Amino acid sequence: MTTKVEKSVEVDVPVRTAYNQWTQFEEFPDFMGGVESVTQRDDRTLHWVAAIAGVRREWDAEILEQVPDEKVAWAATSGATNAGAVHFIPNGPGQTLVTLHLEFEPEGLVEKAGDALNVVERQTEADLANFKSFIESRGAETGAWRGEVRAGSALGTPGVADTVPPGQDVVDVLTADHREVAGLIGEIWTTQDPGERRDLADTAIAELVRHAVAEEMYVYPAMRKHLADGDEAVEHDVEEHQQLEELMKQFEGVEGSDPRFNELLRKLDTVLADHISDEETKHFPQLRAALPESELVELAGKVESAKKLAPTRPHPAAPNHELFHKLVGPGVGMVDRLRDKLTGRTTS
């Protein structure tokens, strides 16, 4: 079973100082318990040697995203199954909130026993406390790397030209998403095999989560700005997103043969149908009328790019707004995709 840990610490140094110090990966053993060494092989690749719950492990990790003064996100590529992200947020004059997200898969009896005892959670708290002491006692970083690694850059993240078919704008893209999810739900109703029903449900959930996140990142800010009743329309749509996320969260672990499966599917189908009707009959036509074609096409590209990095699982406790998705969403999405790979969950 995958384990998630999220801890924060406030450090009394500016964001730039805290971030700069974190980029000195080879100095992690100075404040991270159990880490014997970190070797930086190039701008994106690290080799770790550490003791996890008393077991010595080695693994390679790739930096997936590194944005100066904002975040560093990574995932293991061999030797272990873990991923994480650290975020740096200004928290007053000369202060920074450092938040560390970790997700990993304990391996072997010793690690699983250690995980059961919350060893990793306690170690994470201790590591952040040590980082605070380390950087505050110095008052300055030991070094810095101010380059950037953008999410998906090494894989050639497609831009507007090669993600959106010619002649399509953001309304076309979002409407196609609606049709895809509605079609998946229709397949679930007509499929009898419990395993197939569960796989179809997982695919629908992943598509709907990605769609909702992309809307909240780029479409809803445009609606607020350009529609006469933009704030009211967005609040209504966000409330429906929240209802959908809560239903999807309940739906996640229910087997296709469970009587609750049909009950939750029916509720999800009802809320989704109402949401689609509101957007397609009211909000989308208003948005298309308010924005020039070039901006609608540009929004389509942003939506498609956002969906590639967005979470694939519902997180109803997370804020449904643009800033959260841009700061934290890619790290959450990376962890979700890692979990999907580990569990064999169907997302497409």
N, C-alpha and C positions, 0 to 999 in steps of 0.2 A: 504493500500500500504506500502511495506517495505521501510524504510528509511536507507540510508547509510551515514556514516560520516567518514572522514579520516583526521586527523590533526597530525602535527609533531611539535616538539620543540627541540632546541639544548640546552643541559644542560652542564654546565662547571664542570663536574665530570667524572671520568673514567666509562667505561661500567659496570664494576663489581659493583661499588657503586650504579649507577642508577638501575641496575637490582636487587641488594640485597634489596634496599628500596622498590621496587615494590612488592617484595614477602611478605612484611609485610601488608597483605590485611586488617587486622583489624585497621590499621592506615589510611586507605583511607579517612575517614571523616575529617582528618586533612588538606587535600588539595582538596577534591572533594566536590563541592557544591551540596547540596541536599541529599548527602549520610548521613543517620543518623547512621547506623552501618553496619559493615560487620563481621560476625562470621564465623571463619574457623572451620568446624566440623571435618575434617580430611585432609589428603594431597590433596584430589581432590574436596572436597565439601565445598561450601561457602553459607551462608545465608545472603541475602541483605535486608536492609530496607532503602528506599529512597523516596524522593518526586520528581516525574517526572511531569514537567509542573504544579506544584502545587498539584498534586494528590499523596497521600501516597501509596506506593506499597511495597510488600514484595515478594521475590522469592528466589528459590534455584538455584545455578549454579554449573556446574561441570567443573573443569579444564581439558581440553582436551589434552593440551600439554604444558609442561614447560621445557625449555632447558636453563640451566644457561648461563647468559650473552648474550642470543639471543632472546628469546621470551617467552610469556605466552599467551595461547589461551583458551577461555572458551565459554560456551553456557548455557543459562538458561534451567533448566529441569522442572521447575514448577513455576506457579505464574506470569509468564511474557514470552514474546517472544523476546529474544535478544541474541546476540552473539558478540564476538569481539576477537581481538588479539592485543598485544602490542609488538613491535619489538625494539631491542636495537642494534644500529649499531655504531661502532667506527667512530668518525668524526674529527680526529686530536688528538694531544697529550692532554690527560686529558679531552676530550670532547666526548659526546654521542648524537646521533640523536635518539630521542624517537618518534616512530610513532604509533599512536593509531587508529585502525580500529574498527568501531562499526556498527552494523546493528540491527535494531529493528522494531517492528510492533506497531505503536501507537494504543492505545485502548481507546475508548470513545471519546466523543466530545471535552472534555477539552484537552486531550493529542494530539488529531489530530489538534486542533487549535494551540496548542503550537508548534507542529511540523511544521505547515504551516508558523509560524513566525520564524522558524530556531532557536527555543529556545535551542534544544539539541546541535546543531552545535556550538552556542555561548558558551554554558556551557562546551562543550568539550575543546574549546580553553582556557577558563578560568581555567579549571582543570589542563591542561598541564602547563599553566603559573604558577599556584599555586604550582604544583609539582616542577617546576624549582626553584622557590623561596625557597621552603621548603628544598630541598636537597642541594642547593648551600649555603644557609645560615648556614646549619649545617656542610657541608663539609664532612660528613660521614653518613653512613646509621645507622638507629636505630636498625637494626637487619638483619638477612639473613636466607634464607632457600636455600641450594645448592643442594637439591635433584632434581631428574628428573621425569617428567611425559611424557612418549613418546606417540605420537599420536597413538591411537588404541591399546595401550598396555593392557588396561583393558579388551578389547574385544578379546584379543589373536590374534593380527594381524598376519595372516598366513605368513610363510616364504617360501623359495624356494620350500621346499619339498611338501607343501600341497596347493600351488597355481598354480603350473605348472605341467601339466600331464607328466608322465615319457616319456622320449625320445624327449621332445619338447625343442627347444631353443628359443632365442629372435626373430629370424626371423619367426618361426612358430607362435608365439604369435601375432606379429605385422601383419602378413599376415591374421591371423584369424580375427583380428580387422577390417582390410580392407574389408574382405568378409561380416562381420556382418553389417557394415555401408552401403556398397553397396547393400546388401540385403534389408535393411530398406528403402533405397531410391527407390528400385524397387517396394516394397510394396506400397509406397506412390503413385507412378505413377498409380498403378492399383486399388487403393482404391478411392471410390467416396465420402464416407461420410466425410464432412469437419472436424468434431471433431476427427475422427480417423486419418485423415491426419495430423492434428496438433499434436496429441499425438505421432504419428510415427516420425514426424519431431523433436519433443523435445527429443525423445529417441536417434535419430541419432546424434543430436547436442551434447548431453551429452556424448555419446560414443566417438565421434570424438574429443571433447575437452580433455577428459581424455587421449585418445591415444596420442594426440599431445603433451600434457604436459609431459607425461612419456617419449616420444621420446626425447624431448628437455632436460630433466633431465639426462638421462642415455645413450641413443643410440647415439645422436649427438656428445657428447664428445668423445665417442669411435670411431666414424667415423672420427672425426678431427685427432685423435691420430694415427689411424691405416691405413686409406686409403691414397693412394698416392695423390689424389686430394681431401682430406677430407674437407679442408676449403671451397673449391668451392662447393662441394656437399652439405655441411650443409647449406651454405648461400642460395643456390637454394631452398632447402627443407624448410628452415625457411621463405623465401619469400612466398612460397606457403601456408604455415601455416597461415601467416598473411592475405593473400587473403581469405582463408577459414574463418578465424575468422571474418573478416569484413563482409563477406557475411552472416555468421551465425548470426551476430549481427543484420543485417537488417532483417533477416528471422524470428528472435525470436517472434516478436509480430504480425506477419501477419496471419490472419485467413485462414483456409483451403479453404474457399469459395472466398477469395479475388483473383482477377486476377493476382496480383503481386506474389502470392504464387508459381504458376507454373513458372513464369519468374525467380524468385530467386532460385527455386529448380533446374532449368535447368543450371543456372550459377554455382551453387554449385556442381552439378553433373559433369560438364565439368572440373572444376578446380580439383576436387577430383580424377577423372579418370586419369588426367595427372600426378598428384602427386603419385598415386598408381603405375602407369606405371614406373615412374622414380625410385621409391624405389625398386620395385620388380624385375625389369629387370637389374638395374645397382647397386644401393647402397647395397641392402641386400645381393646379391651374393658376392660382394666384401668384405663385413663385415664378412660373414661366412667363406670366404677363408682366411681372415687375422687373425681371432681369434681362439684359441683352443676351443674345444667343451665345456670344463668346464666353460670357461668365458662366452660363449654364453648362457649356461644354467643359470649361475649366473645373467647375465643381464636380462634374462626372469623373474626371481624372483623379481628383483628390479623394473622392468616395471609393473608387476602385483601389487606389493605393492604400487607403486606410484599412480596407477590408482584409488586405493581405497580412497586416500586422496585428489586427484586432484580436481580442480574446475569442475563444471558440466555446466557452462555457458560460452559463449565467452567473453573475455576481451581484445579486440583488442588494447587498449591503454597500456596494460601491456607489459613489456619486454619479448621477447621470448628467454630466456636463463636460463641456469642451476641454477645460483646463486639466481635469483629472485624466481624461482619455489621452491627452497629448503628453502629459508628464509621466503617467504611470501605466497607461494602457499597453504600450508595446512590451513592457516587462511582464505584465499579466498575460498578454497574448502569447509570449514566448513560453511561459511556464505552462499555459493551457495546452499548447501544441506539443510540448514535451510529454505532458501527462497523456495526451491522446495517443502519442506514439508508443508509450510504455504499456498502455492498457489495450491497444488495438481498437480504440474507439473510432467509429466511422464518422467522418466530418465532411465528406464530399462524394 
